[in-house]
Amino acid sequence: MGIHLPGILHRSTSSGRRSSSAPAADVPRGHFAVYVGEEKKRFVVPVSYLKHPLFQNLLHRAEEEFGLDQPEGGLRLPCSEHTFLRVISQVGGGS
């Protein structure tokens, strides 16, 4: 069973493992990388999500927990993958 989330890209290496050091060059124009959960699973999301209140809540939590200087090349969000996917499904659905 899978969930289709339009606009969300999950980046993996050819071995199927995520690459937390993937270069910024693999992030399409108009998108940015986020790292989610304890395993820091990497997702690439559209910048338009930055305007949504639910996503802004995640950003505020990230600032409180990790600060603004995050050297991983992407933004770490303080939530589980399940929570992130639930938020993204609402953000992408226009809710």
C-alpha positions in Angstrom: 0.0 0.0 0.0 1.4 3.4 -0.9 0.5 7.0 -0.6 0.8 9.3 -3.6 1.9 12.8 -2.7 2.1 15.0 -5.7 5.0 17.4 -5.6 6.9 15.4 -3.0 10.1 13.7 -4.0 11.9 11.2 -1.9 15.6 11.0 -2.9 17.4 7.6 -2.6 20.7 6.3 -3.8 20.7 3.4 -6.2 21.1 1.0 -3.3 17.7 2.1 -2.0 19.2 3.9 1.0 18.6 7.6 1.3 21.5 9.9 0.8 21.7 12.6 3.5 24.6 14.1 1.8 23.0 14.4 -1.7 24.1 17.5 -3.5 21.9 20.5 -3.8 22.1 20.0 -7.5 19.5 17.2 -7.3 16.9 19.6 -5.9 14.7 20.9 -8.7 14.2 24.6 -9.1 11.4 25.8 -6.9 11.9 23.0 -4.3 14.0 22.4 -1.1 15.2 19.5 0.9 14.0 18.5 4.3 15.1 15.8 6.7 12.5 14.0 8.7 12.4 11.6 11.7 15.2 10.0 13.7 16.7 8.5 10.5 16.6 11.9 8.8 14.8 10.6 5.8 15.2 13.1 3.0 12.3 14.6 1.0 12.2 17.4 -1.6 9.2 19.6 -1.3 7.9 22.6 -3.3 8.7 26.1 -1.9 5.0 26.9 -2.2 4.5 24.8 1.0 6.3 27.5 2.9 3.1 29.6 2.9 0.9 27.0 4.4 0.1 27.4 8.2 0.6 23.7 8.9 4.1 23.7 7.3 4.9 26.9 9.0 4.2 25.2 12.3 6.8 22.6 11.5 9.3 25.4 10.6 8.7 27.1 13.9 9.2 23.8 15.8 12.4 23.2 13.8 13.7 26.6 14.7 13.0 26.0 18.4 14.5 22.6 18.5 17.5 22.8 16.0 18.0 26.5 15.5 18.5 28.2 12.1 22.0 27.0 11.3 21.5 23.5 10.0 24.6 22.4 8.0 23.1 19.2 6.4 22.3 21.0 3.2 18.6 20.8 4.0 16.2 21.6 6.7 15.7 19.1 9.6 12.1 18.9 10.8 11.3 17.7 14.3 8.6 15.2 13.6 8.2 11.6 12.6 7.9 10.5 9.0 4.3 9.6 9.6 3.5 13.1 11.0 5.3 14.7 8.1 3.5 12.7 5.5 0.2 13.5 7.1 1.0 17.3 7.2 2.2 17.2 3.6 -1.0 15.4 2.4 -3.0 18.2 3.9 -0.8 20.9 2.6 -0.7 19.4 -0.9 -4.5 18.9 -0.8 -5.0 22.6 -0.3 -6.5 22.2 3.2 
